[in-house]
Structures are given as C-alpha cells and as structure tokens.
C-alpha cells in the first residue's frame, strides 16, 4: 500500500494553505461539494480485502475504512468510503496528515475545516464522521510517539 500520492505539499501547514486557496475559487457550496466529490475520486484504490470490520472507522454514518502504516518518523494512511462526499473529506484529511511525522500530525490543528466553511456546511452526521477520522489520525500519531 505504498502507492499513496501523499504528501502533496512539503508540510501540513502548506497543505492547509493550498486547500484554503483551492476552495476560495468556488462561489457557492454546490460547486464546493462537486469539488469534494472530484477529490474523493482521486483517492488511491483501496483493496477489497482491507474493507473489513477491523479497519472500519466507527462514528461515521457512511462506511469508512482506514489503515495506518509507518512509524513516528512517517505515518501513512490509506482510507476509503462508500460515500462520494465522505471520500472527498478523507482526501482532504489525508492531504494534510498522511506522509507526515507523528509530531507534525499532533502539532497541526485541522484549521482548514473552519477556514473553508466546511464546519457550517456539513450535516451533523458528516461532521461527527470527520471528527472521528481526525481523532483516529491523531490517536495513531500519539501511539507512534509512545
């Protein structure tokens, strides 16, 4: 599972800045949702044999699977969802956090969520799912640090 495109930017802060810039191009939320769906299509293929209960992310209404790999110096995350919009949310989270050190993950708040207006435009169940995804990534980084 080393066919990850992440990280796209050298740092998590630069990834968040790029996300803010990209979303600023869109005038309304229907365009932003379409962009999220398009991003979700860019997620690397996620093998069917990993779509098992052990890798299921709890707290999401949609089906989400996530598999971490690596160590404190570099953590990678492979993930997938059965929902197009959730797949886009996963892409954004992996863009910020996957391929980073555990320390950088823990030191990086997901400010892009509020900055691009996601927090105001997601349903409560999607917001809870995104919070679960971010919590899983942070907990994985915390465990890697010991």
C-alpha positions in Angstrom: 0.0 0.0 0.0 2.8 2.4 -0.8 1.1 3.9 -3.8 0.0 6.9 -1.8 0.1 10.2 -3.5 0.6 11.9 -0.2 2.0 14.2 0.9 1.3 16.6 -2.0 2.8 19.6 -0.2 6.0 19.7 1.9 4.3 20.5 5.2 0.8 20.1 6.7 0.6 23.9 7.0 1.3 24.3 3.3 -1.4 21.6 2.5 -3.9 23.5 4.5 -3.0 26.8 2.8 -3.4 25.1 -0.6 -6.8 23.7 0.4 -7.9 27.2 1.5 -6.8 28.6 -1.8 -8.5 26.0 -3.9 -11.8 26.3 -2.1 -11.7 30.1 -2.4 -12.1 29.7 -6.2 -15.6 28.4 -5.8 -18.5 30.8 -5.5 -21.1 28.6 -3.8 -21.4 25.4 -1.9 -22.8 23.3 -4.7 -19.5 23.9 -6.6 -17.5 23.1 -3.4 -19.4 19.8 -2.9 -18.8 18.9 -6.5 -15.1 19.6 -6.0 -15.1 17.4 -2.8 -16.6 14.6 -4.9 -13.9 15.1 -7.6 -11.2 14.9 -4.9 -12.7 11.7 -3.5 -12.3 10.1 -6.9 -8.5 10.8 -6.6 -8.1 8.6 -3.5 -5.8 5.7 -4.3 -7.5 2.3 -4.8 -8.3 0.6 -1.5 -8.1 -3.2 -1.7 -11.4 -5.0 -1.0 -9.6 -7.4 1.4 -9.0 -4.4 3.7 -12.7 -3.4 3.7 -13.2 -5.4 6.9 -14.7 -4.6 10.3 -11.2 -4.4 11.9 -10.4 -1.4 9.7 -13.8 0.2 9.9 -13.9 3.7 11.4 -16.7 3.9 14.0 -18.6 7.1 14.4 -19.3 7.5 10.7 -22.8 7.1 9.2 -21.1 6.1 5.9 -18.9 3.1 5.6 -15.3 4.3 6.1 -12.2 2.1 6.3 -8.8 3.4 7.3 -5.4 1.6 7.6 -2.4 3.3 9.1 1.2 2.3 8.4 4.7 3.6 9.3 6.2 4.8 12.5 6.7 8.1 14.3 9.0 9.5 11.6 6.4 9.0 8.9 2.8 7.8 9.1 0.8 7.0 6.1 -3.0 6.4 5.9 -4.9 4.5 3.3 -8.7 5.1 3.5 -11.9 4.7 1.6 -15.6 5.3 1.9 -18.8 4.2 0.2 -19.9 7.9 0.1 -18.7 10.3 -2.6 -18.6 13.4 -0.4 -17.0 11.5 2.5 -14.4 10.3 0.2 -13.6 13.9 -0.6 -13.4 14.7 3.1 -11.0 11.8 3.5 -8.9 13.1 0.6 -8.5 16.5 2.4 -7.6 14.9 5.7 -5.0 12.6 4.1 -3.6 15.6 2.1 -2.9 17.4 5.4 -1.8 14.5 7.6 -0.7 11.4 5.6 3.0 11.1 4.9 3.9 13.3 7.9 5.7 12.7 11.1 3.7 11.8 14.2 4.9 15.1 15.8 3.7 17.2 12.8 0.3 15.5 12.9 -0.2 16.2 16.6 1.1 19.8 16.2 -1.3 20.5 13.3 -4.9 21.6 14.1 -7.3 21.0 11.2 -7.9 24.7 10.7 -8.8 24.2 7.1 -12.2 22.8 8.1 -13.4 26.1 9.6 -11.4 28.3 7.1 -13.2 26.9 4.0 -16.6 26.8 5.7 -16.9 23.0 5.9 -17.9 23.1 9.6 -21.0 25.2 8.7 -22.0 23.1 5.6 -21.7 19.5 6.7 -24.6 17.6 8.2 -24.2 16.7 11.9 -23.5 13.1 10.9 -20.8 14.0 8.4 -19.3 16.4 11.0 -19.2 13.6 13.6 -17.6 11.3 11.0 -15.0 13.8 10.1 -14.2 14.4 13.8 -13.9 10.6 14.2 -11.5 10.5 11.2 -9.3 13.3 12.6 -9.4 11.7 16.1 -8.2 8.4 14.6 -5.3 10.1 12.8 -4.2 12.0 15.9 -4.6 8.9 18.2 -2.5 6.9 15.7 0.2 9.6 15.8 0.1 9.7 19.6 0.6 5.9 19.8 3.5 6.2 17.4 5.2 8.6 19.7 4.8 6.2 22.6 
